[in-house]
Amino acid sequence: MNNTSSSIENEIKNLVAQIQSVAENSQDNIFDLLLILRELESIHRHIRQEMFEPALPDNRHRLYLLLKHIEEIGGWPYIERMRIKDVCAKLLNNNDK
């Protein structure tokens, strides 16, 4: 890993720690937590559409390097959404108690 990657990794770790702190301080406020999730989804979408997609490889060699990196380091980034069905099931389970 080069110095640039290390620097970016440290910046991301700091941001993640800040976001986790905000979430922990908001854990009793469902609306604040929902706002955090919406903002994370929004930034994910923006980075993907405006920066990542235009930077996709334009030749086989770079595509190979990208796919190799994804395979070695981790899977494709994905933000999972909670389904309304799951929210309703949780509500029903809480009412049974």
Residue pairs with C-beta under 8 A, 6 or more apart in sequence:
1 9
19 36
19 40
22 36
23 33
23 36
26 32
26 33
26 36
27 33
40 79
41 79
41 81
44 77
44 79
48 77
56 66
57 63
57 65
57 66
70 76
